[in-house]
């Protein structure tokens, strides 16, 4: 593809041609890096969720085939990502290979483009995964590599083609879902194929879980692929561009993979899956995955049609335009779906309701108040991110602060009352002699030392309070607002930190480091002055936060000083009012716990099983008798003169 297209793709985006050597080497490295990272993620998914080891042994990682695959694949990923830091710096800037002979050329080229920065993040992720593959000996030892690898594979995607053009907010969110699903499922398929190719057996339980993963991942991949295709074509005919033909090719690979997995699932359900059929099935799937990777890399080497659609400055930064002032009618009436948070909310609600249904079918009960709180919390998230509030959270600082407080203060306070961890533990079962499942995984995470560290009340407090000052008073906010992925990352950060904070205070689930009720009260009161002080600073400072970003938007209805004043007032009131509500909730929980404890004591006293009071009285009587029987000084008599 790089040889056939030659200079044409570079000229279309007004970048000089770096030479056939740089173009070809960059393309080859991209294919190798994506393949190696995909196999690495697949190996981690196998080791964490697809093994058939009994629960009593699955907590520990054996030095088996998947570990060796992870070491080789992550090493290859690190090598390719390290090389791409250099070659993407050259390729993205149209610099020939000879440019590296100039001193300080590489740092300059690296800083001038997002691609080498993204591959630097990918390199760091690959090195962490490689390190963990040699030293992790427990199931929880792969959790950090799992999250780090997700960041490593997403970094080149969210900063690539999906960040350009109108509606790139839809394209970027769809790409996030697609990338996670593709790397988890396609990677697991490749690892299973490598296992069969090496002459090893794929256990039936592993195969069953692989098919279940496909049932979840494939629809998500198909839908997100359709969204990305529509976004990239930007209204042009499918056969009218190279990108369109590549989209059709990728769709064909996806159709082959879907058909093969559907046939394999049907055969497995009927008990007809044999070793030979499995080999053929995984071979077909492997070829389809290879075609998908090649098509995806080729698509990144050709500028798509959305690059050439006339775009306003608002669409450059946000993906859409905001011509109207953010009145109440606009905020509640102009909705724009936030695909990322809609997807997360839909998944969270579905899992919760399925778990509740499982309990009811078993004959157990679950408080309706907890279900209501969980649904209400995600409803707040959806309204805050997909209504006009979410749409105007980027161009209007006051609206942004309303969304911030909703995600950081209101939604988490409702979500922690849902008790999702307790629900999932009750809805799932653990059997030491059967393969580890959801109950075991949650239990291991709850006893994970890293989670205990993250739930340290001091660390959570610093994150909860310090995020305001670190984000808005250091220039990070103004830099992040220029990118859709960064804005989404901020919203996700607000939600997670708020959940950690409120789970320590009013959460139904027992945290790794529980606080006494008096400590919870002090925890809430300690945060209130920081919110008030932050709001006062915003309201009184003459400097405009992220002024350069808002001036570039140049919206006719914008009053930056008034918006910041409103944002400060929202931060002040929005921080104080929810915390006061939390104090009331905490007081109710405290009184209910005391009442339950009193009823428990009364029941024990009535049944005679609680003899603490009687034991205390017996102890006092024994002490009195001991004092009375102890010999002491006798009174003096006439026969015994005083000394």
Secondary structure, DSSP 8 states (H G I E B T S, - for coil): -HHHHTTHHHHHTT-----HHHHHHHHHHHHHHHHHHHHHHHHHHIIIII---BHHHHTB--S-HHHHHHHHHHHHHHHHHHHHHHHHHHHHHT--GGGGGSTTHHHHHHHT-HHHHHHHHHHHHHHHHHHHHHH--BGGGGHHHHHHHHHHHHHHHHTTGGGSSTTHHHHHHHHHHHHHHHHHHHHHHHHHHHHHHTT----HHHHHHHHHHHHHHHHHHHHHHHHHHHHHHTTS-GGGSHHHHHHHHHHHHHHHHHHHHHHHHHHHHTT---HHHHHHHHHHHHHHHHHHHHHHHHHHTS--GGGGS---HHHHHTSS---S---HHHHHH-----HHHHHHHHHHHHHHHHHHHHHHHHT----HHHHHHHHHHHHHHHHHHHSHHHHTTTT-HHHHHHHHHIIIIIHHHHHGGG-HHHHHHHHS---TTSB--HHHHHHHHHT-HHHHHHT-HHHHHHHHHHHHHHHHSSSHHHHHTT-HHHHHHHHHHHHHHHHHHHHTTT-SS--TT---HHHHHHHHHHHHHHHHHHHHHHHH-SS-TTHHHHHHH--TT--HHHHHHHHHHHHHHHHHHHHHHHHHHHHHHHHHHHHHHHHHHHHHHHHT---HHHHHHHHHHHHHHHHHHS-------SSS---
